[in-house]
């Protein structure tokens, strides 16, 4: 039963990443594209965690944590660049 739920979750998160990629490429404005890329980070974290559950290993959780930190920092940097025109003051 858990295998079926895992496959369904993997399929739905993969579909979400594909739709976010579409929004990132076709997005009408730059903030929409930034939000789409940020959501792709979150969905990729979920995919990596689900893959770690599927393989029953803890190594993938560290990779998910690393992607979460990099995604947060890059989103902050891009937003600061859009608002101020400079990242480092």
C-alpha positions as CSV (number, residue, x, y, z in Angstrom):
1,X,0.0,0.0,0.0
2,X,2.8,2.4,0.8
3,X,4.4,1.7,-2.5
4,X,1.3,2.8,-4.4
5,X,1.1,6.0,-2.4
6,X,4.8,6.6,-3.1
7,X,4.4,6.1,-6.8
8,X,1.4,8.4,-6.9
9,X,3.3,11.1,-4.9
10,X,6.3,10.8,-7.2
11,X,4.1,11.2,-10.3
12,X,2.3,14.2,-8.9
13,X,5.5,16.0,-7.8
14,X,7.0,15.3,-11.2
15,X,3.9,16.8,-12.9
16,X,4.2,19.8,-10.6
17,X,7.8,20.3,-11.6
18,X,6.9,20.1,-15.3
19,X,4.1,22.7,-14.8
20,X,6.5,25.0,-12.8
21,X,9.1,24.7,-15.6
22,X,6.4,25.8,-18.1
23,X,5.6,28.8,-15.9
24,X,9.2,29.7,-15.5
25,X,9.7,29.7,-19.3
26,X,6.4,31.2,-20.4
27,X,5.7,33.4,-17.3
28,X,4.3,36.8,-18.1
29,X,6.5,38.7,-15.7
30,X,9.8,38.3,-13.9
31,X,8.3,37.8,-10.4
32,X,6.2,35.0,-11.8
33,X,9.3,33.3,-13.1
34,X,11.1,33.7,-9.8
35,X,8.2,32.2,-7.9
36,X,8.0,29.3,-10.4
37,X,11.7,28.5,-9.9
38,X,11.3,28.8,-6.1
39,X,8.4,26.3,-6.3
40,X,10.6,24.0,-8.4
41,X,13.1,24.0,-5.6
42,X,10.5,23.0,-3.1
43,X,9.1,20.3,-5.4
44,X,12.6,18.9,-6.1
45,X,13.2,18.7,-2.3
46,X,10.0,16.7,-2.0
47,X,11.1,14.4,-4.8
48,X,14.5,13.8,-3.3
49,X,12.9,13.0,0.1
50,X,10.5,10.6,-1.5
51,X,13.3,8.9,-3.4
52,X,15.1,8.5,-0.1
53,X,12.1,6.8,1.4
54,X,11.8,4.6,-1.7
55,X,15.5,3.5,-1.4
56,X,15.4,3.4,2.4
57,X,18.5,5.4,2.9
58,X,19.4,8.6,4.8
59,X,21.9,10.1,2.3
60,X,19.2,11.8,0.2
61,X,17.9,13.8,3.1
62,X,21.2,15.6,3.4
63,X,21.0,16.5,-0.3
64,X,17.5,17.8,0.2
65,X,18.7,20.0,3.0
66,X,21.5,21.4,0.9
67,X,19.1,22.2,-2.0
68,X,16.7,23.9,0.5
69,X,19.5,26.1,1.8
70,X,20.7,27.0,-1.7
71,X,17.2,27.6,-2.9
72,X,16.4,30.0,0.0
73,X,19.7,31.9,-0.4
74,X,19.3,32.2,-4.2
75,X,15.7,33.4,-3.9
76,X,16.7,36.1,-1.4
77,X,19.6,37.2,-3.7
78,X,17.4,37.4,-6.8
79,X,14.7,39.4,-4.9
80,X,17.2,41.8,-3.5
81,X,18.6,42.3,-7.0
82,X,15.2,43.0,-8.4
83,X,14.3,45.5,-5.7
84,X,17.5,47.4,-5.3
85,X,19.6,46.6,-8.4
86,X,22.5,45.4,-6.2
87,X,22.9,42.3,-4.1
88,X,25.6,43.4,-1.7
89,X,25.2,46.8,-0.2
